[in-house]
Structure formats: C-alpha cells, structure tokens
Amino acid sequence: MKQVVDALRELEESLWRSETRFDPAYMDRILAPDFFEFGRSGRTYTREDILAGPAHEIDARLPLENFIVHPIASDVFLVTYVSEVTYKEVQVGNRSSLWSKTGAGWQLRFHQDTVG
C-alpha cells in the first residue's frame, strides 16, 4: 500500500506544479478519457476544459496536508487532502480525487474542490 500512497501523492502534487500541470503530454496521459471535475464554484469541468486551460504560476503549499488514500477496489483509490493555494489571497479547499490503475498507468477519473 505504501507504493500506491507514494505514487498517488506524487501524481496529486504534480498537479500543483506549473511545469507538470501545464505540460499537455503529461496531462493527456494522466487524465482519463471520461475525466470530469466539480470546481470550487460548482461548475463542472471536462477533460477538454482542463487541457485547454491557460498556463500560469501555481503558489501551492506542498506537501499536501491531510493526504489520505482510501482503497475502493484493487485498482481504484479515492484520495482526499486539504489544499492551500495563494492567488490574490490564500484559499483552502477540501479536495478529493478518484484514481484508477490502468494498463497505461495511473489515470485521474474525477476531482472535486470544496471550500475548506
């Protein structure tokens, strides 16, 4: 289980680093074809929305706080954590992600951000 936790932590934290978050090839590889996200605003984002997003600096606190991996099935895991990111002000959010292990590697299927 430690290997799974370490791999998923690395993947989640990569989404908080500009150099990986805005690398089209990297994001194309880790976002599942049916990926979607419920954003902080309540808006639903598709895979295409995420891939088309403009690059910008991300000022996030790493390592991620309260990072927990919850097994759902042998190849599906729910990850929860608290994010702290600074835009004009510090925003704290409760995050959840659903990851699945595929033949191509780990893929992110769903993500949600809720105001913390």
N, C-alpha and C positions, 0 to 999 in steps of 0.2 A: 504493500500500500504506500510505503514511503516514496517509491519511484513514481507512482501516479501523482501523489501530492506535489512532489518536486516538479514534475513535468507540467502539471496544471498551473502551479504558481508561476513558473517561468512564462508560460503562454499568457496568463492573465496580465502579468506585469509587462509583457511585451506590448500589450495594447495601450499601455500608459507611457510608452516611449515613442517619441515622434519618428525616429528612424525606422521603427518596425511598423508602427500603426499606419503610417502613410506610405509604406512600401507596397505597391499594387500586387506584385507577385506573391509576397508573403501573405497579404490579406486574402487574396484569391485562393491560396492554398488552405488557410485555416478556417475560412467561413464556409459552412455547409451550404449546398445549393439552396436549401429552404430556410436559411437563417433569417431571423427577424428579431427586432429589439423593441421593447417598450421603454421609451425615453423618460427622463425626469418630468418632462412637460405632459406626458400622457400620450404623446404622438407615437405611432408605430413606424419604425424604420425597416426597410427591406435590405437585403444584401446589396442590391444595386445602389441604394441611398448611401450606405456605408462606404462602398468602393468609390463612389463619386465625390465624397466629402473632400473639401479643400484641406491641404496640409497646413498645420500650424504648430507652434510650440505647445507642449503639454507640461504644466508645472504640477506634477502629482507627487504625493508623498509615497515613497517606497521604502521598505517593503509594505505591501498591503496589510492593513490592520484586520485582526479577527478572521484571518483566512482559514476557512474550513472546507474540506472536501467531503461530500455526502454521497456514498455509493447508492446508485439507483438500480443498476444491473451490472453484470460483469464488465461491460464496455460502455456504460453511461454513468456520468457523475455530475452532481449538482455542486457548484462552487458558490460559496457565499463569502462576502467580506465587506468591509467599510472602506470607502474611498474618500480621500481628501485631496481636492484639486483646487488650484487657485486660478481664477480667471481675473475678473476685477476684484473679486472677494473670494474668500475660502468657501467652498461648497463641500459639504459632507453628504455622502449618499450610502444607502444600503444597496449592495449590488448582489445579483445572482446571475449565474451563467450555467448553461447546460452544455456539457461537452460529451462527445462520443468518440470512441476509438474506432477508426475505420482502417481498411487496408492501406489507405494513403496516409495514415497518421491521425492525430487528434484534429477534430473539427468542432468549431463552435456552432451550436444549433440555435441557441436562444440567449438573450441577455436582457436584464431589466435593471433600471436605476430608480430607486425610490428615495425621496428626500429624507435625510437622516435626522 
